[in-house]
Amino acid sequence: MKVILLGNGTKQGISETVEKFRAEIECRATIVAEDWSGKEDFSQIEADLVIVFGGDGSILRAVSQMGANPIPVLTVHLGTLSFLSTIRADELIALLERPNLLQLPIIRHLLLDCKLFRNKNSGFTNPDESRLALNEIVIHGDTTSRLISIEMYIDNDLVTTYRADGLILCTPVGSTARNLSTGGPILRKDIDAVVISPICPHTLSNRPLVDSPDRVFEFRVHQEAVLILDGMEMARITPDDSVRICRALQTFNTLDIPGFCYYKALRTKLGWNGSFTE
């Protein structure tokens, strides 16, 4: 079995954990590549499994590094509040010893393709930039003290113009991130849907909207704003620009680990049992 090791080497405990288990991993698999900077491109590499050490932030970095490469991902929880990490570090070796590890079911997570078109006079025919997002795409005002106006079109039909601090379009995976803090609903990870949630809307009737990811969502701002994908700034946008979002052709694939319970994770991490635990 050929594996890739990924994680954020600047986070406390990541390097120590990897070195602790490295020898045992090498006894059970061939490490064909590894990166702890989040900068290497693995979109063309061949491997059987990607092992990501860390929390959801490390996994979001892995999305960017893997691109369209469909290698399944195994996530080792070393973060704090994580909904994608599914096993603890002390469970890793036993899992790698499973003879049917690579035959486990695959969970195919929705990815969003975000395209930025500059200059409305060009007719918005060719995107100037395109990136993938696993969690969310956020359009936010470039200052914290000013509302912005955001026109939203779905399949070329004008839906509304939001007056708000910003807007979030998220996947089911991202529904437990900023969307949840904004008051949006939680979507189970295998539901085929997206949520559009305004951030602090001026009009109280502007509520979160659930729609199909097979739509084409287009956004235009009336003031300068910031376009953010999975917590990282993609670009500054102006009223002359258009942001179009649709389902990506590829998915982000993770192993479905036996014994993992989605609602137990919500109950534990969100304190649904009356207390909050990491």
C-alpha positions in Angstrom: 0.0 0.0 0.0 1.4 3.4 -1.0 0.5 6.4 1.3 0.9 10.2 1.4 1.4 11.9 4.8 0.0 15.4 5.2 -0.5 17.9 8.0 0.4 21.3 9.3 3.9 21.0 10.7 3.6 24.3 12.5 0.9 23.0 14.8 1.9 21.7 18.2 2.0 17.9 18.4 1.8 17.1 14.7 5.5 16.4 14.0 5.9 14.6 17.3 2.9 12.3 16.6 4.1 11.5 13.0 7.6 10.6 14.2 6.2 8.5 17.0 4.3 6.3 14.5 6.5 6.7 11.4 8.4 3.4 11.9 5.1 1.4 12.4 3.6 3.1 9.4 6.6 2.2 7.2 6.3 -1.4 8.3 2.8 -1.5 6.9 2.9 0.9 3.9 5.3 2.7 1.6 5.4 6.4 2.2 5.6 7.8 -1.4 5.4 11.5 -0.4 4.8 13.8 2.6 4.4 17.5 3.1 4.0 19.6 6.3 4.0 23.0 4.7 0.7 22.7 2.8 2.4 24.0 -0.4 3.2 20.9 -2.4 1.0 19.9 -5.3 -0.1 16.2 -5.2 -2.7 16.5 -8.0 -0.8 14.1 -10.2 0.8 11.7 -7.8 -0.3 8.0 -7.6 -1.0 6.5 -4.2 -3.6 4.3 -2.4 -4.3 6.5 0.6 -3.7 9.9 2.0 -3.2 10.2 5.8 -3.9 13.6 7.1 -2.7 14.4 10.7 -4.5 17.3 12.4 -7.9 18.9 12.5 -10.3 20.3 9.9 -7.8 23.0 8.9 -5.3 20.4 7.8 -7.9 18.6 5.8 -8.9 21.8 4.0 -5.3 22.4 3.1 -5.2 18.8 1.8 -8.2 19.6 -0.5 -6.1 22.3 -2.2 -3.1 20.1 -2.4 -4.9 17.1 -3.9 -7.0 19.0 -6.4 -8.8 16.6 -8.8 -6.8 13.6 -7.5 -9.4 11.1 -6.2 -7.2 9.3 -3.7 -9.2 8.5 -0.5 -8.3 10.3 2.7 -7.9 8.9 6.2 -8.0 11.7 8.8 -6.2 11.4 12.2 -7.7 13.7 14.8 -5.1 15.9 16.4 -7.0 19.2 16.3 -9.7 20.7 18.6 -13.2 21.0 17.2 -13.1 18.7 14.2 -16.0 17.1 12.3 -14.0 15.5 9.5 -11.3 13.7 11.5 -12.5 10.3 12.3 -9.9 8.3 14.2 -7.5 9.0 17.1 -3.7 8.6 16.7 -3.7 5.5 18.8 -6.1 3.8 16.4 -4.1 4.4 13.3 -1.8 1.3 13.3 -4.6 -1.1 14.0 -6.5 0.3 11.1 -3.5 0.1 8.7 -3.3 -3.6 9.6 -6.8 -4.3 8.4 -6.5 -6.5 5.3 -9.6 -4.9 3.8 -8.7 -1.3 4.6 -8.7 -0.1 0.9 -12.1 -1.9 0.4 -13.9 0.1 3.0 -16.8 2.3 1.7 -15.9 5.7 0.4 -17.7 8.9 1.4 -17.8 11.3 -1.5 -18.0 14.8 -0.2 -19.4 17.6 -2.3 -16.8 20.1 -3.6 -17.7 23.5 -4.9 -16.0 25.1 -8.0 -15.7 28.9 -7.5 -14.9 30.9 -10.6 -14.0 34.6 -10.5 -14.7 36.7 -13.6 -13.1 40.1 -13.8 -14.4 43.1 -15.8 -18.1 43.0 -16.7 -17.3 44.7 -20.1 -15.6 41.4 -21.2 -19.0 39.6 -20.9 -17.9 37.2 -18.1 -17.0 34.5 -20.6 -13.6 33.3 -19.4 -12.8 33.0 -15.6 -9.7 34.8 -14.4 -9.4 32.3 -11.5 -10.9 29.1 -10.4 -10.6 27.2 -7.1 -12.2 24.3 -5.2 -13.8 24.6 -1.8 -14.9 21.8 0.6 -16.4 23.9 3.4 -17.6 27.2 2.3 -17.3 30.3 0.1 -17.7 33.6 1.8 -18.2 37.1 0.4 -17.5 39.7 3.1 -17.2 43.4 3.3 -13.7 44.7 3.3 -14.3 46.6 6.5 -16.1 45.4 9.7 -18.2 48.5 10.0 -20.1 48.7 6.7 -22.9 46.7 5.2 -22.5 45.6 1.6 -25.1 44.8 -1.1 -24.8 41.4 -2.8 -26.9 40.4 -5.8 -27.6 36.7 -5.9 -28.7 34.9 -9.1 -29.5 31.2 -9.4 -29.5 29.7 -12.9 -29.4 33.3 -14.2 -32.6 34.3 -12.3 -32.2 37.2 -9.9 -33.2 35.9 -6.4 -32.6 38.9 -4.2 -30.1 41.6 -3.2 -28.8 41.1 0.3 -27.8 44.0 2.5 -25.6 42.3 5.1 -22.1 42.0 6.5 -21.5 39.2 4.0 -22.8 36.0 2.6 -21.9 32.3 3.1 -22.5 29.5 0.6 -21.5 26.2 2.2 -21.5 22.4 1.6 -22.9 19.9 4.1 -19.4 19.5 5.5 -19.2 23.2 6.0 -22.6 23.6 7.5 -21.1 23.1 11.0 -18.5 25.9 10.5 -19.3 29.6 9.9 -22.8 28.7 8.6 -23.7 27.3 12.0 -22.4 30.4 13.8 -24.5 32.6 11.5 -27.7 30.7 12.3 -27.8 28.4 9.3 -28.9 24.7 9.5 -26.7 21.7 10.0 -26.8 19.3 7.0 -25.8 15.7 7.3 -22.6 15.1 5.4 -24.2 12.8 2.8 -27.0 15.1 1.9 -26.8 16.6 -1.6 -27.4 20.2 -0.9 -25.9 23.6 -0.2 -26.9 26.4 2.2 -26.8 30.2 1.5 -26.7 32.1 4.7 -26.5 35.9 5.0 -24.2 37.3 7.7 -26.1 39.8 10.0 -28.6 40.7 7.3 -30.2 44.2 7.5 -33.6 42.7 6.6 -34.8 40.1 9.1 -36.7 38.2 6.4 -33.4 37.2 4.7 -33.1 33.8 6.1 -30.8 30.8 5.2 -31.7 29.1 2.0 -31.2 25.4 1.1 -30.8 24.5 -2.5 -29.4 22.0 -4.9 -25.7 22.0 -5.7 -26.6 21.4 -9.3 -27.6 25.0 -9.7 -25.3 27.8 -10.9 -25.0 30.5 -8.2 -23.8 33.9 -9.2 -23.0 36.8 -7.0 -22.2 40.5 -7.7 -21.3 43.1 -5.2 -22.2 46.8 -5.1 -19.1 47.7 -3.1 -15.6 46.3 -2.8 -15.5 43.0 -0.9 -13.3 40.0 0.0 -13.8 36.5 -1.5 -12.8 33.8 1.0 -12.6 30.0 0.3 -12.3 27.6 3.2 -10.9 30.4 5.5 -8.3 31.6 3.0 -8.6 34.8 1.0 -8.9 34.2 -2.7 -9.3 37.7 -4.0 -10.6 41.2 -3.6 -13.6 41.8 -5.7 -15.3 44.9 -7.1 -18.7 45.8 -8.7 -17.2 45.0 -12.0 -16.6 41.3 -11.1 -18.8 38.2 -11.0 -18.4 35.2 -8.7 -20.0 31.9 -10.0 -20.2 28.8 -8.0 -21.3 25.3 -9.0 -20.8 21.7 -8.2 -17.2 20.6 -9.0 -16.7 17.6 -11.3 -14.7 15.8 -8.6 -15.4 14.9 -5.0 -13.3 14.8 -1.8 -13.2 11.2 -0.8 -12.7 9.9 2.7 -12.8 6.4 4.1 -16.0 5.4 6.0 -14.5 4.1 9.2 -16.5 1.4 11.0 -17.8 2.5 14.3 -17.8 6.2 13.5 -21.2 7.8 14.3 -22.0 11.2 12.8 -24.6 12.1 15.4 -22.3 11.1 18.3 -19.7 13.5 16.9 -22.4 16.3 16.8 -23.6 15.4 20.3 -20.1 15.4 21.7 -18.5 18.3 19.9 -21.5 20.7 20.0 -22.5 19.8 23.6 -25.9 18.3 22.8 -25.5 16.2 25.9 -25.5 19.3 28.0 -21.7 19.8 28.1 -19.0 20.8 25.7 -16.0 18.6 25.1 -13.2 18.6 22.5 
